[in-house]
């Protein structure tokens, strides 16, 4: 499955008050992220992607993706096994004149964990039963 969000980030949107967008997923595995910055962003528009409070992109906590006329095409193998399944996309725009639009896409395999036992699932989530 391929999931995508188009996100309009108004001018003067600060990192402390970012645009937050949910990208609903189901149980499965993220295989690939695509984050597109169209021409004109000039590294002024920033994106971070989180799952369950954990920063997935970029992996370095507190950092963000920002570029101009570029598509980040990143291979991943990230299991989404714990609810909420949604990804949270945070975006802000240091441009004081122009709004910018970014695109976030996720290539996703649904139901990859259907054969995992409840015991193994608990171990993977770090929960002891």
Secondary structure, DSSP 8 states (H G I E B T S, - for coil): -EEEEEEEE-TTB-GGG-EEEEE---SEEEEEEEEEE-TT-TT-EEEEEEETTEEEESSSTT--B--SSEEEEEEEEEEE-SS---EEEEEEE--SS--EEEEEEEEEEETTTTT--HHHHHHHHT---
